C-alpha cells in the first residue's frame, strides 16, 4: 500500500470529500476503498495482515476458477467470486468489477435489441434446419447404426 492510497482511505474514513468523483464513484455505486472493519483499519500492521489474508483467499478462489475453465464447473463464476473477494479490500479489483458489470449490462442491452434478436433467431433456425437435414440424410442412408459401426 502506498502513501496515496493511505490518504484516500483516510479521507474516506474522515468523510471530508477530498477523494473526488473517482473515489466516490457514480450514483448508486459504493465508494472505493477498503471495507475492513474499523478496528482493523486503525492498526497499520493489522490492516496489512488483513489485506494479505484477503489477497491469499481471493487468489485461491481465482486459481480454482481458472482450473475449472477447461474442467466441468462454473469457472467464470468462481473467478468473479474471487475478484469480489479482492474487491472488498483493493481498489483495482473494485474498478475491474465495475468495468465488467458495465460491459455485461451493455451486452445484455444489445442482445435485447429487436434487430439483434431477429438476426440471432434467424441464425439459430438456419443452423437447426441444416443440422436436421444432415441428421435426416444420415438416417436415410445408414439407419439407426452408430457412426463407428457403419461400414462402407
Steps between C-alpha positions, in 0.01 A plus 500: 500500500642840412460843654243613243267210575548567873388861445196385300402251768552756778288749307231234453500426872487872585229567241648839413427468127864532389482178304321642198273329251742217417506387862132540575379345174191597309147501633394170649851359527671467838817693571829336410737379770538249776192350658694357793352559846603828659703338779713325235554818297615684814811283535736510201660156566160341558358660185798383295455147637130522416583602142748214463233255624236640265748481210588137575136390535405687181797351318400147605145555371623653170745212447219250567290681239783490247538126561124459443510674160600187303337265753134463587399774738401865512849636423412859411256527789770388744753741347256789547437384857876522563503848349213595732704378796793715384262793446421506871851633555665616176394796286637346178269197544205730568572686178531175303166377637330832415639486146386137464153583629471788249610278210261219595213748531583650159516154342165406653343819366644434153367144511151633573507725192221371269727498192769298681240260639350450153846433354581252779169319450562478123852363555374246756212381280735471199747296707224272628366445146849411373562267798159337447571451130838340575347269760220412256748414223704287741192311623376449142837363387610299806193456719545493877855361483757679708766683294782278623310188392426621145688304232519649153 
